[in-house]
Amino acid sequence: MTLIKTSYNRRSFLKSSTLAGGGMILGFSWLASCKPTPEQIKSIPKEWFNINGFLKIADNGLVTIMSPNPEIGQNVKTSMPMIIADELGVDWKDVVVEQAPLNTDIFQRQLAGGSQSIRAGWSGLRMAGATARHMLVAAAADAWQVDAFEITVDNGVISHTASDNSAGFGEMASKAATMAVPEEVALKETSDFNIIGTDKRNVDGPNLVTGKPLFGIDIQEEGMMIAMIIHPPAFGLTYKSMDAEAVKSMPGIKDVFPIDVYPENVEKQWSDGGAIAKLVAIVGDSIWQCMQAKKALKVEWEETSTLESTEGHDEALTKLLNSTSKKPARKDGDVASAFRKADKIIERTYSAPFLAHNTMEPMNFFADVNGERALLNGPIQTPEFLEKTLASRLGLPVEKIDIKMTRMGGGFGRRLYGTFGVEAAVISQKMQAPIKLVYTREDDMTQGTYRPTYKVKYKAALDKEGNLLAWHVKGAGSNDDLLFENRFPAGAVDNYLAEKFNLETVVTTGAWRAPRSNFVAGAEQAFIDEVAEAAGKDPIEFRLELFDRAIKNPVGEPEKNDYDPERYAGVLKLVRDKSGWSNGQGSAKRGVSAYYCHNSYVAQVLDLNDDTDAPKVDKVWCAVDCGIVINPMAAKNQIEGGIIDGIGHATYSEMTFENGQPQHKNFDTYRLIRHKEAPKEIETFFVDNGIDPTGLGEPSLPPIIGALANALYKATGQRHYNQPFITEKSVIG
């Protein structure tokens, strides 16, 4: 039995007054239908009771669980309530899930990013369910005058066998809401979970497939106007002037005006990175009318800095990699001496371009701001940071700002940066009316906040027996220094040197699914394969030798290493066995890769088909160690999505610039993976080790790029050093 203190965030467990009235139920799941069935009407509660900030129980036993974090497609709106429900002991069929609004008094880390929602929320969510269960048991013990430890809870039923008493949650909810919040509660043993670890369908599934309005782009409010923006056409330009009078007279156009979204006195948050401060806003009755006005409006821009081209970034990154850092990020042993003594030296450089995020749902946000308060609603990964920026920009206290979160049609890091929410609020404040800001695809793809462009140079030294003597890595990125210096093979090689550089550029960059790892993993794993070949060793066995060294005799201080070599080796052995790597089954045109990021371990084997002229991905085997898997069905979806995303972007996608102007504005020139190019089959295996859950939304993407590059080499004899791979060999896919 594990005891946990409820002081984790005690405000989450302070009870409010009992809430009454069936009207609260409107908008909840299946009970929100316009014409409820007789069974649904019978099921509508008369009264709800707040047990703590995460949940409330109705008099008929229904349990409403608040899902605190933004839903970005990672299925936390289902998996987070599953954790609470399991500890509570409710039957899942009696659970209604509601998206919580931003509330920093109750919830912690209401953020979708870094694959950390479940990991960061694990203890708090379990505590919320266990605390409510404790209070229900205490209420029953008091009512029946029995010892609480003799009472059991199962599927929403509270029972005391000796006295033959039992009650549903609804019968005890009123009394439970008056019970004292315990100082500590007992959590379930993991072996007693009956919801966690089972397949549960997406709680929004029925509404998604029937087209119900769940997304920000669906918002319609009385008196709402549409707003669109015009930003500078190139990085290094800013607003100068315009003649808007003719455009203002166009049908449906309400106003056209310049805005300074971030004046100098605004206290910006990290989530405002990449913002374009000076824009032109167009407000009208419809999206179409605003788009026509955008086309007609002539805006004059002026240069503020040097206009950059893609070639300039590439040259600057190369120059950095050819220099020497003043202070290495990590240094073990004597690298220079090891290279002088080496029998073989392998040196390779890898590169990757800028990438756009390209969320399926256009960027949008609703805002209704007046002098007294601000109401906002939309798809945002970082609502708490948006609230802080809005307080500074609008001159309102945070308690006067109300932010609700809609479901997001993709984010991948793009919606970490809430500049579009700030823009919507500033435009609404100017108009003194509710508005919905909508970006066109062209607005989004040319606005910036791209995945940085990267270059990394690897150098390895081998002795005559094929043992790795030294490893030297130098990485550089635009507005990003790229490397994780304490990740593998740090700690597994006697002589290790990591140097990193940052190229400052006016092209705005930001987090893109699995930041940094989305490039460096593929480069590292492709290079390891090439080193293994030079050593005359099987690529999996070569890696396992290094893990064995890190396990038995690690170099330096083991606590500095980011990874656990035993878990790392474990997923590699699992995927080796499941794919039949060791006994020669399957195609010879296969590649392997293994990587650690977001606290999780992933290893993959990728098979290409036998078409030498146009190899395509036939099958991927994927082994994952992410601790306890909350919802296996959803977890597999996450893994498969990351694999397809990684293959697609590494093979086809890039953003280029000419004189600071993005050269790809829509999907007619910006290439994404197509259905026929996705793997025919993906098989996923999870390590069952009972460890607390870690990240899952991002870890499957980075290693698949290395597995693909290694398989392509086996299939074509050509190694790939530059993304997108399609530019190096046109026969891919």
Secondary structure as UniProt FT lines:
FT   STRAND          2..5
FT   HELIX           6..13
FT   STRAND          19..20
FT   HELIX           22..25
FT   TURN            26..27
FT   HELIX           29..32
FT   HELIX           38..43
FT   STRAND          47..52
FT   TURN            53..54
FT   STRAND          55..58
FT   TURN            59..60
FT   STRAND          63..67
FT   HELIX           76..88
FT   HELIX           92..94
FT   STRAND          95..99
FT   TURN            104..106
FT   TURN            114..115
FT   HELIX           117..144
FT   HELIX           148..150
FT   STRAND          152..154
FT   TURN            155..156
FT   STRAND          157..160
FT   TURN            161..164
FT   STRAND          165..168
FT   HELIX           169..176
FT   TURN            177..178
FT   STRAND          184..187
FT   HELIX           190..192
FT   TURN            196..197
FT   TURN            203..204
FT   HELIX           205..209
FT   TURN            210..211
FT   HELIX           216..218
FT   TURN            222..223
FT   STRAND          225..230
FT   TURN            235..236
FT   STRAND          237..242
FT   HELIX           245..248
FT   TURN            251..252
FT   STRAND          253..260
FT   TURN            264..265
FT   HELIX           270..272
FT   TURN            273..274
FT   STRAND          278..284
FT   HELIX           287..296
FT   STRAND          299..303
FT   HELIX           310..321
FT   STRAND          330..332
FT   HELIX           335..341
FT   STRAND          344..352
FT   STRAND          354..355
FT   STRAND          364..369
FT   STRAND          374..378
FT   HELIX           383..394
FT   HELIX           398..400
FT   STRAND          401..405
FT   TURN            412..413
FT   HELIX           414..416
FT   HELIX           419..431
FT   STRAND          435..438
FT   HELIX           441..447
FT   STRAND          450..451
FT   STRAND          454..462
FT   TURN            464..465
FT   STRAND          468..478
FT   TURN            485..486
FT   TURN            488..491
FT   STRAND          495..503
FT   TURN            515..516
FT   HELIX           517..535
FT   HELIX           539..552
FT   HELIX           558..560
FT   HELIX           565..579
FT   HELIX           581..583
FT   STRAND          590..597
FT   TURN            598..599
FT   STRAND          600..608
FT   STRAND          617..625
FT   HELIX           632..652
FT   STRAND          657..658
FT   TURN            659..660
FT   STRAND          661..662
FT   TURN            667..669
FT   HELIX           675..677
FT   STRAND          681..686
FT   TURN            699..700
FT   HELIX           701..716
FT   HELIX           725..727
FT   TURN            730..731
//
